[in-house]
Amino acid sequence: MKVTVLGLGSMGTALAGALLEAGHETTVWNRSAGKGEAPVARGAARAKTAAAAVGASPLVIACLSDYDAVHGVLDPLADDLRGRTLVNLTSGTPEQARASASWAAGHGIGYLDGAIMSTPPGIGNSAIMLLYSGSSQAFAEYRETLASLGDPVDLGDDAGVASLYDTALLGVMWAALAGWLQGTALTGADKVDATAFTRVAIRWTAAVNGFMSTYAPRIDAGVYPGDDATLDVHLGAIEHLVHASAARGLDTRLPELLKASIEQAVAAGHGADGYARLIESVRAGGRA
């Protein structure tokens, strides 16, 4: 397959490298000079212009700094892109992705928006996910090629969904890492090595995964039984985290934030419900 990669930052360079590794005839282009040596050394063709890069392949992958950069490069090349497929792996919002899909459709361009759930060193590993949404025809046609970059996950025809998942999943990551840092600081204050605590914390995440799997259908149904642990029980337990953190001179803002959310739900009469009840406060902007 002939593939073009637009953008040769660390991620774009990794994408080009994975395509070359899989045997695809790869053309690369970057707005500023001085990038692209690594993929060119491995056999990629360097296009002198964006137009030449687009014209070289039926499949064009864009990985630029933002959507403004994508449109700055590609809007003038809409006619060159007509009949080709654009896979936009640039980070942005669902609204930007949908607007880009609309632009592409108006110019006869196949369009997939994507989200890379990895850092550059993971590219090419089938264990990592790349999320795609947009043209089902384009996904089916190029799925095998996209699999060179990582496991391609099809999220449907709405081009904004991949970005939506990306944003939500990063939120899960940041929240999980924040909790891990709090726990690492707490145990470390009593001379526990971070590596020792983390071995146990990783085992604990299996149970947390189980909670999410149990709570998800309850959230969909809007019912929140407290059969595993009620919010009253959670409130008592989180007070221990606040106290232990404060006693060791640690930042208590994270546990205090979690405590306040539970307290609000309990004060509203939901103390006998399960933890998933807190989704209603999130949906209400923290007002319920």
C-alpha positions as CSV (number, residue, x, y, z in Angstrom):
1,M,0.0,0.0,0.0
2,K,1.2,3.5,-0.8
3,V,0.7,5.8,2.3
4,T,1.6,9.4,2.9
5,V,2.4,10.7,6.4
6,L,2.0,14.5,6.9
7,G,3.9,15.7,10.0
8,L,7.1,14.4,11.3
9,G,7.2,15.2,14.9
10,S,8.0,12.4,17.3
11,M,4.6,10.7,16.7
12,G,4.5,11.2,12.9
13,T,8.0,9.8,12.7
14,A,6.9,6.8,14.7
15,L,3.9,6.3,12.4
16,A,6.1,6.5,9.3
17,G,8.5,4.0,10.8
18,A,5.8,1.5,11.6
19,L,4.4,1.7,8.1
20,L,7.9,1.2,6.6
21,E,8.4,-1.8,9.0
22,A,5.2,-3.3,7.7
23,G,6.4,-2.9,4.1
24,H,4.2,0.0,2.9
25,E,5.6,2.4,0.3
26,T,5.7,5.5,2.5
27,T,5.9,9.2,1.5
28,V,6.6,11.8,4.2
29,W,6.3,15.5,4.4
30,N,6.9,18.1,7.1
31,R,6.2,21.8,7.1
32,S,9.6,22.8,8.5
33,A,12.8,21.6,7.1
34,G,15.2,19.4,9.2
35,K,12.8,16.6,10.0
36,G,12.3,13.3,8.3
37,E,15.9,12.0,8.2
38,A,15.0,8.8,10.2
39,P,12.1,7.6,7.9
40,V,14.0,8.6,4.8
41,A,17.0,6.7,5.9
42,R,14.7,3.7,6.3
43,G,13.4,4.0,2.7
44,A,10.6,6.6,2.9
45,A,10.3,9.1,0.0
46,R,10.5,12.7,1.0
47,A,8.0,15.0,-0.8
48,K,9.2,18.5,-1.4
49,T,5.6,19.9,-1.1
50,A,2.4,19.0,0.7
51,A,0.7,18.7,-2.7
52,A,3.3,16.2,-3.9
53,A,2.9,14.2,-0.7
54,V,-0.9,14.1,-1.1
55,G,-0.6,13.1,-4.7
56,A,1.7,10.2,-4.0
57,S,-0.8,8.0,-2.1
58,P,-4.4,7.1,-2.0
59,L,-4.2,7.0,1.8
60,V,-3.0,10.2,3.6
61,I,-2.3,10.2,7.3
62,A,-2.1,13.6,9.0
63,C,-0.5,14.0,12.4
64,L,0.1,17.7,12.9
65,S,0.1,20.1,15.9
66,D,-3.6,20.9,15.8
67,Y,-6.6,21.1,13.6
68,D,-5.8,24.6,12.5
69,A,-2.5,23.3,11.2
70,V,-4.3,20.5,9.4
71,H,-6.7,22.8,7.6
72,G,-3.9,25.3,6.9
73,V,-2.1,22.6,5.0
74,L,-5.0,20.7,3.4
75,D,-7.7,23.2,2.7
76,P,-5.8,24.5,-0.4
77,L,-5.3,20.9,-1.5
78,A,-9.0,19.8,-1.3
79,D,-9.0,19.1,-5.0
80,D,-5.8,17.0,-4.8
81,L,-7.4,15.0,-2.0
82,R,-10.6,14.3,-3.8
83,G,-11.1,10.6,-4.2
84,R,-8.5,9.8,-1.6
85,T,-8.8,8.9,2.1
86,L,-7.6,11.2,4.8
87,V,-6.9,9.7,8.3
88,N,-6.5,12.6,10.7
89,L,-4.6,11.5,13.8
90,T,-4.2,15.0,15.1
91,S,-5.4,15.6,18.6
92,G,-8.5,17.8,19.0
93,T,-12.1,18.0,20.1
94,P,-15.1,16.1,18.9
95,E,-16.5,19.3,17.4
96,Q,-13.4,19.9,15.4
97,A,-13.4,16.3,14.2
98,R,-17.1,16.6,13.0
99,A,-16.4,19.9,11.3
100,S,-13.4,18.3,9.5
101,A,-15.5,15.3,8.4
102,S,-18.1,17.7,7.0
103,W,-15.4,19.6,5.1
104,A,-14.0,16.3,3.7
105,A,-17.5,15.0,2.6
106,G,-18.1,18.3,0.8
107,H,-14.9,17.8,-1.2
108,G,-15.3,14.1,-2.0
109,I,-12.7,13.0,0.5
110,G,-13.0,9.8,2.5
111,Y,-12.4,10.7,6.2
112,L,-11.5,9.0,9.4
113,D,-10.7,10.8,12.6
114,G,-8.4,8.9,14.9
115,A,-6.9,8.9,18.4
116,I,-3.6,7.3,19.3
117,M,-3.8,5.7,22.7
118,S,0.0,5.4,23.1
119,T,3.2,7.4,23.2
120,P,5.5,7.2,20.1
121,P,7.5,4.1,21.4
122,G,4.3,2.0,21.4
123,I,3.5,2.6,17.7
124,G,3.5,-0.6,15.7
125,N,2.7,-2.7,18.7
126,S,-0.6,-4.6,18.3
127,A,-1.2,-4.4,22.1
128,I,-1.9,-0.6,21.8
129,M,-5.1,0.9,20.5
130,L,-5.7,3.4,17.8
131,L,-9.4,4.6,17.8
132,Y,-11.1,5.5,14.6
133,S,-14.5,7.0,13.7
134,G,-15.9,8.3,10.5
135,S,-16.3,6.6,7.1
136,S,-17.0,2.9,7.6
137,Q,-16.1,2.3,3.9
138,A,-12.7,3.9,4.5
139,F,-12.1,1.9,7.7
140,A,-12.9,-1.4,5.9
141,E,-10.7,-0.6,2.9
142,Y,-7.7,0.5,5.0
143,R,-8.0,-1.5,8.2
144,E,-5.1,-3.9,7.3
145,T,-2.9,-0.9,6.6
146,L,-3.9,0.9,9.8
147,A,-3.2,-2.3,11.8
148,S,0.5,-1.6,11.0
149,L,0.3,1.2,13.6
150,G,-1.5,-0.7,16.4
151,D,-4.8,-2.4,17.0
152,P,-7.4,-0.4,15.0
153,V,-10.7,0.0,16.9
154,D,-13.7,1.1,14.9
155,L,-16.1,3.4,16.9
156,G,-18.6,3.9,14.1
157,D,-19.7,6.6,11.6
158,D,-19.7,9.6,13.9
159,A,-16.3,11.2,13.2
160,G,-16.3,12.9,16.6
161,V,-16.5,9.7,18.7
162,A,-12.8,8.8,18.5
163,S,-11.9,12.2,19.9
164,L,-14.6,11.9,22.5
165,Y,-13.2,8.6,23.7
166,D,-9.7,9.9,23.6
167,T,-10.6,12.8,25.9
168,A,-12.6,10.6,28.3
169,L,-9.9,8.0,28.5
170,L,-7.2,10.5,29.2
171,G,-9.5,11.7,32.1
172,V,-9.5,8.1,33.4
173,M,-5.7,8.0,33.1
174,W,-5.1,11.3,34.9
175,A,-7.5,10.4,37.7
176,A,-5.9,7.0,38.2
177,L,-2.4,8.4,38.2
178,A,-3.5,11.2,40.6
179,G,-4.8,8.5,43.0
180,W,-1.7,6.5,42.6
181,L,0.5,9.5,43.4
182,Q,-1.6,10.2,46.5
183,G,-1.2,6.6,47.6
184,T,2.5,6.6,46.8
185,A,3.1,9.7,48.8
186,L,1.0,8.5,51.7
187,T,2.8,5.1,52.0
188,G,6.2,6.8,51.2
189,A,5.8,9.0,54.2
190,D,6.0,5.9,56.3
191,K,9.2,4.7,54.4
192,V,7.5,2.4,51.9
193,D,9.2,2.4,48.5
194,A,7.1,3.4,45.6
195,T,8.0,0.2,43.7
196,A,6.8,-1.9,46.7
197,F,3.5,0.0,46.9
198,T,3.0,-0.1,43.2
199,R,3.2,-3.8,43.0
200,V,0.2,-4.1,45.3
201,A,-1.6,-1.1,43.7
202,I,-1.5,-2.8,40.3
203,R,-3.1,-5.9,41.7
204,W,-5.8,-3.7,43.3
205,T,-6.7,-2.1,39.9
206,A,-8.1,-5.5,38.8
207,A,-10.7,-5.1,41.5
208,V,-11.3,-1.5,40.4
209,N,-11.9,-2.8,36.9
210,G,-14.5,-5.1,38.3
211,F,-16.3,-2.2,40.0
212,M,-16.4,-0.3,36.7
213,S,-17.8,-3.4,34.8
214,T,-20.5,-3.8,37.5
215,Y,-21.4,-0.1,37.7
216,A,-21.6,0.6,34.0
217,P,-25.0,-1.2,33.3
218,R,-26.3,0.4,36.5
219,I,-25.5,3.8,35.2
220,D,-27.1,3.0,31.9
221,A,-30.2,1.9,33.8
222,G,-30.2,4.8,36.3
223,V,-30.2,2.5,39.3
224,Y,-27.5,2.6,42.0
225,P,-27.9,-0.2,44.6
226,G,-25.5,-0.1,47.5
227,D,-25.1,-3.9,47.6
228,D,-21.3,-3.8,47.6
229,A,-20.6,-0.6,49.6
230,T,-22.9,2.3,50.3
231,L,-21.9,6.0,50.0
232,D,-22.2,6.1,53.8
233,V,-19.5,3.4,54.0
234,H,-17.3,5.2,51.4
235,L,-17.6,8.5,53.3
236,G,-16.3,6.9,56.5
237,A,-13.4,5.3,54.6
238,I,-12.3,8.4,52.7
239,E,-12.2,10.3,55.9
240,H,-9.4,8.0,56.9
241,L,-7.5,9.0,53.7
242,V,-8.0,12.7,54.4
243,H,-6.8,12.2,58.0
244,A,-3.8,10.1,57.2
245,S,-2.7,12.5,54.4
246,A,-3.0,15.5,56.7
247,A,-1.2,13.8,59.5
248,R,1.8,13.3,57.2
249,G,1.8,16.9,55.9
250,L,0.6,15.8,52.4
251,D,-1.6,17.7,50.0
252,T,-5.2,16.8,50.9
253,R,-7.0,18.5,48.0
254,L,-7.7,15.3,46.0
255,P,-9.2,13.3,48.9
256,E,-11.0,16.4,50.1
257,L,-12.5,16.8,46.6
258,L,-13.7,13.2,46.6
259,K,-15.0,13.5,50.1
260,A,-17.0,16.6,49.3
261,S,-18.7,14.8,46.3
262,I,-19.7,11.9,48.5
263,E,-20.9,14.2,51.3
264,Q,-23.1,16.1,48.9
265,A,-24.8,12.9,47.7
266,V,-25.3,11.7,51.3
267,A,-26.7,15.1,52.3
268,A,-29.2,14.7,49.4
269,G,-30.5,11.5,50.9
270,H,-28.5,9.0,48.8
271,G,-26.3,7.5,51.6
272,A,-27.7,4.0,51.0
273,D,-26.9,4.1,47.3
274,G,-23.7,2.8,45.7
275,Y,-20.7,4.7,44.4
276,A,-22.1,4.9,40.9
277,R,-24.7,7.3,42.2
278,L,-22.1,10.1,41.9
279,I,-22.5,10.1,38.1
280,E,-25.6,12.2,38.7
281,S,-23.5,14.9,40.4
282,V,-21.1,14.9,37.5
283,R,-23.9,15.2,35.0
284,A,-25.4,18.1,37.0
285,G,-22.2,20.0,37.0
286,G,-21.6,19.2,40.7
287,R,-24.9,20.7,41.8
288,A,-26.6,17.4,42.8
